[in-house]
Amino acid sequence: MRFATATGLIGYVKSTLIQPILITHWCKLLFLSTGLLCCTSCQDGQQISVKKLFYPDGKLKVAATLQGQQLHGRTTRYYPSGAIESIAEWSKGKRTGLTRFYYPNGRLRDSSLFTHDTLTGAWRYYRNGILQEVQQHAKDRPFVCTVLFDSTGKRTESHTYDLHGEHLYMQTYDSEGHADAGHLSPILEVRDTIAWGEKYQGSIRFGYSLTNKATLLVGRRLGLDRKAADRYPLLDTVLVVPQSPDGRFYFAYLPTRSGINTFAYKFLQPGSPWDALPKDSLSVDQLSSSHRFLVRKPIHE
Protein backbone atom coordinates (compact mmCIF):
# COMPACT_ATOMS: atom_id res chain seq x y z
CA MET A 1 0.00 0.00 0.00
CA ARG A 2 1.45 3.40 -0.98
CA PHE A 3 0.79 6.53 1.07
CA ALA A 4 1.07 10.20 0.14
CA THR A 5 3.21 12.77 1.91
CA ALA A 6 1.97 16.25 2.77
CA THR A 7 3.47 19.56 3.94
CA GLY A 8 2.87 19.97 7.65
CA LEU A 9 2.55 16.23 8.12
CA ILE A 10 2.34 15.46 11.85
CA GLY A 11 2.15 11.69 11.61
CA TYR A 12 0.19 8.89 10.16
CA VAL A 13 -2.16 6.41 11.70
CA LYS A 14 -2.77 2.88 10.45
CA SER A 15 -6.47 2.20 10.72
CA THR A 16 -9.31 0.64 8.79
CA LEU A 17 -12.20 2.80 7.68
CA ILE A 18 -15.31 0.89 6.61
CA GLN A 19 -18.19 3.18 5.69
CA PRO A 20 -21.08 1.97 3.49
CA ILE A 21 -22.73 4.67 1.42
CA LEU A 22 -26.19 3.72 0.15
CA ILE A 23 -26.83 5.84 -2.92
CA THR A 24 -29.77 4.08 -4.60
CA HIS A 25 -31.84 0.94 -4.02
CA TRP A 26 -29.36 -1.13 -6.00
CA CYS A 27 -26.04 0.68 -5.69
CA LYS A 28 -23.77 0.49 -2.62
CA LEU A 29 -20.33 2.04 -2.45
CA LEU A 30 -17.95 0.63 0.16
CA PHE A 31 -14.99 2.64 1.35
CA LEU A 32 -12.32 0.39 2.85
CA SER A 33 -8.91 1.97 3.33
CA THR A 34 -5.80 1.95 5.45
CA GLY A 35 -3.92 5.12 4.89
CA LEU A 36 -2.20 8.25 6.02
CA LEU A 37 -3.91 10.79 8.21
CA CYS A 38 -2.81 14.31 7.23
CA CYS A 39 -3.83 17.13 9.54
CA THR A 40 -4.98 20.25 7.70
CA SER A 41 -7.01 22.20 10.27
CA CYS A 42 -9.10 21.99 13.43
CA GLN A 43 -12.82 22.49 13.96
CA ASP A 44 -14.76 22.25 17.24
CA GLY A 45 -11.58 20.92 18.84
CA GLN A 46 -11.27 18.05 16.35
CA GLN A 47 -8.74 17.67 13.58
CA ILE A 48 -9.90 17.96 9.98
CA SER A 49 -7.88 15.43 7.99
CA VAL A 50 -7.76 13.75 4.60
CA LYS A 51 -7.32 10.03 4.19
CA LYS A 52 -6.26 8.67 0.80
CA LEU A 53 -6.25 5.22 -0.78
CA PHE A 54 -4.24 4.40 -3.91
CA TYR A 55 -4.41 1.78 -6.66
CA PRO A 56 -1.41 -0.61 -6.91
CA ASP A 57 0.04 1.55 -9.71
CA GLY A 58 0.06 4.59 -7.42
CA LYS A 59 -2.98 6.37 -8.85
CA LEU A 60 -5.42 7.91 -6.40
CA LYS A 61 -8.49 5.76 -5.68
CA VAL A 62 -10.27 7.49 -2.78
CA ALA A 63 -9.81 10.81 -1.00
CA ALA A 64 -11.99 11.26 2.10
CA THR A 65 -12.19 14.23 4.45
CA LEU A 66 -12.71 13.44 8.13
CA GLN A 67 -13.39 15.36 11.31
CA GLY A 68 -11.89 13.27 14.06
CA GLN A 69 -12.97 9.73 13.15
CA GLN A 70 -16.09 10.74 11.19
CA LEU A 71 -16.55 11.50 7.51
CA HIS A 72 -17.01 15.24 7.28
CA GLY A 73 -16.80 17.17 4.03
CA ARG A 74 -16.19 15.79 0.56
CA THR A 75 -15.32 12.20 -0.32
CA THR A 76 -14.18 11.52 -3.89
CA ARG A 77 -13.66 8.15 -5.55
CA TYR A 78 -11.71 7.70 -8.82
CA TYR A 79 -11.66 5.17 -11.64
CA PRO A 80 -8.28 3.53 -12.43
CA SER A 81 -8.09 5.92 -15.41
CA GLY A 82 -8.08 8.88 -13.03
CA ALA A 83 -11.59 10.01 -13.95
CA ILE A 84 -13.93 10.79 -11.06
CA GLU A 85 -16.31 7.94 -10.20
CA SER A 86 -18.29 9.62 -7.41
CA ILE A 87 -18.42 12.66 -5.17
CA ALA A 88 -20.30 12.63 -1.85
CA GLU A 89 -20.79 15.29 0.82
CA TRP A 90 -20.79 14.35 4.51
CA SER A 91 -21.46 16.12 7.79
CA LYS A 92 -20.28 14.53 11.05
CA GLY A 93 -20.58 11.00 9.72
CA LYS A 94 -23.90 11.45 7.95
CA ARG A 95 -24.58 11.99 4.27
CA THR A 96 -25.73 15.57 3.88
CA GLY A 97 -25.84 17.33 0.55
CA LEU A 98 -25.45 16.16 -3.01
CA THR A 99 -24.03 12.76 -3.99
CA ARG A 100 -23.05 12.23 -7.64
CA PHE A 101 -21.91 9.21 -9.66
CA TYR A 102 -20.20 9.49 -13.06
CA TYR A 103 -19.58 7.22 -16.03
CA PRO A 104 -15.92 6.57 -16.95
CA ASN A 105 -16.30 9.09 -19.80
CA GLY A 106 -17.05 11.83 -17.28
CA ARG A 107 -20.78 12.13 -17.93
CA LEU A 108 -23.11 12.26 -14.94
CA ARG A 109 -24.79 8.91 -14.19
CA ASP A 110 -26.97 9.82 -11.21
CA SER A 111 -27.31 12.38 -8.45
CA SER A 112 -29.16 12.37 -5.13
CA LEU A 113 -29.75 14.76 -2.26
CA PHE A 114 -29.40 13.65 1.37
CA THR A 115 -30.13 15.25 4.72
CA HIS A 116 -28.61 13.54 7.78
CA ASP A 117 -28.35 10.16 6.01
CA THR A 118 -31.91 10.35 4.62
CA LEU A 119 -32.72 10.73 0.94
CA THR A 120 -34.87 13.87 1.04
CA GLY A 121 -34.67 15.35 -2.44
CA ALA A 122 -34.66 14.13 -6.00
CA TRP A 123 -32.63 11.17 -7.27
CA ARG A 124 -31.89 11.57 -10.98
CA TYR A 125 -30.54 8.92 -13.36
CA TYR A 126 -28.99 9.71 -16.77
CA ARG A 127 -28.00 7.61 -19.76
CA ASN A 128 -25.80 9.08 -22.49
CA GLY A 129 -26.35 12.48 -20.97
CA ILE A 130 -30.15 12.21 -21.19
CA LEU A 131 -32.39 12.14 -18.12
CA GLN A 132 -34.11 8.74 -17.81
CA GLU A 133 -35.63 8.63 -14.34
CA VAL A 134 -36.39 10.91 -11.41
CA GLN A 135 -37.40 9.77 -7.92
CA GLN A 136 -38.77 12.49 -5.69
CA HIS A 137 -38.40 11.93 -1.94
CA ALA A 138 -39.62 14.19 0.86
CA LYS A 139 -39.47 13.74 4.64
CA ASP A 140 -42.96 15.16 5.16
CA ARG A 141 -44.64 12.98 2.50
CA PRO A 142 -45.61 9.31 3.00
CA PHE A 143 -44.87 8.38 -0.60
CA VAL A 144 -42.26 8.43 -3.38
CA CYS A 145 -42.95 9.62 -6.91
CA THR A 146 -40.99 8.20 -9.87
CA VAL A 147 -41.04 9.76 -13.35
CA LEU A 148 -39.72 7.84 -16.38
CA PHE A 149 -38.43 9.33 -19.65
CA ASP A 150 -37.77 7.89 -23.11
CA SER A 151 -34.45 7.89 -24.98
CA THR A 152 -35.06 11.47 -26.14
CA GLY A 153 -35.77 12.77 -22.64
CA LYS A 154 -39.55 13.02 -23.05
CA ARG A 155 -41.68 12.11 -20.03
CA THR A 156 -43.61 8.87 -20.63
CA GLU A 157 -45.10 7.85 -17.28
CA SER A 158 -45.00 8.46 -13.56
CA HIS A 159 -45.60 6.14 -10.61
CA THR A 160 -46.39 6.81 -6.97
CA TYR A 161 -45.36 4.36 -4.24
CA ASP A 162 -45.86 4.35 -0.49
CA LEU A 163 -42.90 4.01 1.85
CA HIS A 164 -43.35 0.21 1.89
CA GLY A 165 -42.91 -0.01 -1.88
CA GLU A 166 -46.60 -0.57 -2.67
CA HIS A 167 -47.63 0.88 -6.02
CA LEU A 168 -50.41 3.45 -5.53
CA TYR A 169 -50.92 5.37 -8.76
CA MET A 170 -49.82 5.47 -12.38
CA GLN A 171 -49.92 8.41 -14.78
CA THR A 172 -49.12 8.12 -18.49
CA TYR A 173 -48.28 10.87 -21.00
CA ASP A 174 -48.81 11.20 -24.73
CA SER A 175 -46.12 11.97 -27.31
CA GLU A 176 -46.51 15.68 -26.60
CA GLY A 177 -46.01 15.22 -22.89
CA HIS A 178 -49.64 15.82 -21.93
CA ALA A 179 -51.05 13.73 -19.09
CA ASP A 180 -53.59 11.00 -19.87
CA ALA A 181 -56.11 9.71 -17.35
CA GLY A 182 -54.38 8.33 -14.28
CA HIS A 183 -55.00 4.90 -12.78
CA LEU A 184 -55.22 3.86 -9.13
CA SER A 185 -53.50 0.58 -8.27
CA PRO A 186 -55.33 -1.87 -5.99
CA ILE A 187 -53.29 -3.22 -3.09
CA LEU A 188 -54.19 -6.85 -2.43
CA GLU A 189 -53.70 -8.11 1.13
CA VAL A 190 -54.05 -11.91 1.02
CA ARG A 191 -52.16 -15.16 1.53
CA ASP A 192 -50.88 -17.12 -1.43
CA THR A 193 -51.51 -20.56 0.13
CA ILE A 194 -54.40 -21.90 2.20
CA ALA A 195 -55.50 -25.37 3.39
CA TRP A 196 -58.41 -27.30 1.91
CA GLY A 197 -61.62 -26.38 3.76
CA GLU A 198 -60.23 -22.97 4.71
CA LYS A 199 -61.81 -19.77 3.46
CA TYR A 200 -59.81 -17.61 1.10
CA GLN A 201 -60.01 -14.21 2.73
CA GLY A 202 -58.31 -10.86 2.69
CA SER A 203 -58.86 -7.29 1.61
CA ILE A 204 -58.20 -4.80 -1.16
CA ARG A 205 -57.35 -1.17 -0.52
CA PHE A 206 -56.15 1.89 -2.40
CA GLY A 207 -53.49 4.44 -1.49
CA TYR A 208 -55.90 7.33 -2.02
CA SER A 209 -59.49 7.94 -0.95
CA LEU A 210 -62.02 7.18 -3.66
CA THR A 211 -64.17 10.08 -4.88
CA ASN A 212 -67.38 8.02 -4.78
CA LYS A 213 -68.48 4.84 -3.06
CA ALA A 214 -67.48 1.71 -4.93
CA THR A 215 -68.53 -1.93 -4.86
CA LEU A 216 -66.25 -4.96 -5.24
CA LEU A 217 -67.42 -7.99 -7.19
CA VAL A 218 -65.53 -11.23 -6.48
CA GLY A 219 -65.50 -14.17 -8.89
CA ARG A 220 -63.45 -17.15 -9.96
CA ARG A 221 -62.29 -15.94 -13.37
CA LEU A 222 -62.31 -13.07 -15.85
CA GLY A 223 -63.59 -13.24 -19.41
CA LEU A 224 -62.99 -11.09 -22.46
CA ASP A 225 -65.87 -8.89 -23.57
CA ARG A 226 -65.52 -8.76 -27.35
CA LYS A 227 -67.78 -5.70 -27.52
CA ALA A 228 -65.29 -3.72 -25.53
CA ALA A 229 -61.80 -5.23 -25.72
CA ASP A 230 -60.50 -3.14 -22.83
CA ARG A 231 -63.14 -4.52 -20.45
CA TYR A 232 -62.93 -7.89 -18.71
CA PRO A 233 -66.27 -9.17 -17.39
CA LEU A 234 -66.29 -11.13 -14.15
CA LEU A 235 -67.43 -14.75 -14.42
CA ASP A 236 -68.75 -17.04 -11.67
CA THR A 237 -69.44 -14.19 -9.24
CA VAL A 238 -69.44 -15.38 -5.62
CA LEU A 239 -69.47 -12.13 -3.60
CA VAL A 240 -70.66 -8.53 -3.76
CA VAL A 241 -68.61 -6.48 -1.27
CA PRO A 242 -69.31 -2.90 -0.15
CA GLN A 243 -66.52 -0.60 0.98
CA SER A 244 -65.90 -0.67 4.73
CA PRO A 245 -65.57 2.48 6.84
CA ASP A 246 -61.77 2.11 6.87
CA GLY A 247 -61.73 2.23 3.06
CA ARG A 248 -60.92 -1.46 2.53
CA PHE A 249 -62.94 -4.14 0.75
CA TYR A 250 -62.99 -7.31 2.86
CA PHE A 251 -63.87 -10.67 1.31
CA ALA A 252 -64.02 -14.35 2.32
CA TYR A 253 -65.29 -17.41 0.44
CA LEU A 254 -64.67 -21.15 0.15
CA PRO A 255 -62.79 -22.39 -2.93
CA THR A 256 -64.48 -25.31 -4.68
CA ARG A 257 -61.35 -27.26 -5.58
CA SER A 258 -57.79 -27.89 -4.46
CA GLY A 259 -54.68 -26.90 -6.38
CA ILE A 260 -54.24 -23.63 -8.21
CA ASN A 261 -57.24 -21.31 -7.93
CA THR A 262 -57.92 -17.85 -9.32
CA PHE A 263 -59.28 -14.96 -7.31
CA ALA A 264 -60.84 -12.55 -9.82
CA TYR A 265 -62.35 -9.19 -8.96
CA LYS A 266 -63.91 -6.13 -10.50
CA PHE A 267 -64.96 -2.75 -9.16
CA LEU A 268 -68.14 -0.84 -9.93
CA GLN A 269 -68.33 2.82 -9.06
CA PRO A 270 -71.42 4.94 -9.79
CA GLY A 271 -70.90 8.03 -11.89
CA SER A 272 -68.72 6.47 -14.60
CA PRO A 273 -70.37 4.84 -17.65
CA TRP A 274 -69.27 1.23 -18.22
CA ASP A 275 -68.43 1.81 -21.86
CA ALA A 276 -66.10 4.78 -21.42
CA LEU A 277 -62.82 5.26 -19.61
CA PRO A 278 -63.42 7.34 -16.47
CA LYS A 279 -62.36 10.94 -16.76
CA ASP A 280 -61.84 11.10 -13.00
CA SER A 281 -58.34 9.75 -12.32
CA LEU A 282 -59.44 8.61 -8.84
CA SER A 283 -62.23 6.45 -10.24
CA VAL A 284 -61.94 2.65 -10.11
CA ASP A 285 -65.07 1.90 -12.13
CA GLN A 286 -64.60 -1.25 -14.24
CA LEU A 287 -61.12 -1.84 -12.78
CA SER A 288 -60.53 -5.59 -12.82
CA SER A 289 -57.74 -8.05 -12.19
CA SER A 290 -57.01 -11.52 -10.83
CA HIS A 291 -54.64 -13.28 -8.44
CA ARG A 292 -53.67 -16.95 -8.32
CA PHE A 293 -53.40 -18.85 -5.05
CA LEU A 294 -52.84 -22.43 -3.94
CA VAL A 295 -55.27 -24.59 -2.01
CA ARG A 296 -53.38 -27.51 -0.49
CA LYS A 297 -54.94 -30.88 -1.24
CA PRO A 298 -56.89 -32.61 1.55
CA ILE A 299 -54.95 -35.28 3.40
CA HIS A 300 -57.14 -38.18 2.18
CA GLU A 301 -56.41 -37.43 -1.52
Secondary structure, DSSP 8 states (H G I E B T S, - for coil): ------TT--------EEEEEE-SSS-EEEEEE---EEEEEEETTEEEEEEEEE-TTS-EEEEEEEETTEEEEEEEEE-TTS-EEEEEEEETTEEEEEEEEE-TTS-EEEEEEEETTEE-SEEEEEETTEEEEEEE--TT-SEEEEEEE-TTS-EEEEEEEETT--EEEEEEB-TTS-B---EE--EEE--SEEETT--EEEEEE-SS--SS--EEEEEEEE---TTSTT---EEEEEEEEE--TTS-EEEEE--SSSEEEEEEEEEE-TTS-TTS--SSTT--TT-EEEEEEEEE--TT-
